[in-house]
Amino acid sequence: MKPSILVKNTRWVLKEKQKYKKKGAKKRITKKSLHKSILKDKIESENVSKIFIIQN
């Protein structure tokens, strides 16, 4: 079974957001869609089953 990973929300998401913007995202990035795409990529790259976001 894949382990789950814990991620802090604020800084990490902002950093990822910059990466996605640099890629030249055509769609307007909303927080929700951004979370979804980041998490999907992150889950694949880290080989984990789930990522928890802590609101702080």
PEURTA-V147927 format. One record per residue. N is the residue number from 1. PHI is phi in whole degrees, -180 to 180 (* if undefined). NEAR is the number of other ideal C-beta (glycine too) atoms within 8 Angstrom. Layout:
N&PHI&NEAR, N&PHI&NEAR
//
This chain:
1&*&3, 2&-74&6, 3&-75&6, 4&-101&9, 5&-119&10, 6&-111&7, 7&-131&10, 8&-78&9, 9&-72&9, 10&-53&7, 11&-67&6, 12&-61&9, 13&-64&12, 14&-62&8, 15&-61&8, 16&-64&11, 17&-60&11, 18&-60&8, 19&-59&8, 20&-67&12, 21&-67&9, 22&-65&6, 23&-66&6, 24&80&5, 25&-68&7, 26&-81&3, 27&-74&5, 28&-69&3, 29&-88&10, 30&-97&6, 31&-60&6, 32&-67&6, 33&-67&9, 34&-64&13, 35&-56&10, 36&-61&8, 37&-69&9, 38&-62&12, 39&-63&10, 40&-62&8, 41&-62&8, 42&-65&12, 43&-62&11, 44&-68&7, 45&-71&6, 46&-87&8, 47&57&5, 48&-124&10, 49&-89&7, 50&-155&7, 51&-123&12, 52&-101&8, 53&-107&10, 54&-94&8, 55&-84&4, 56&-144&5
//
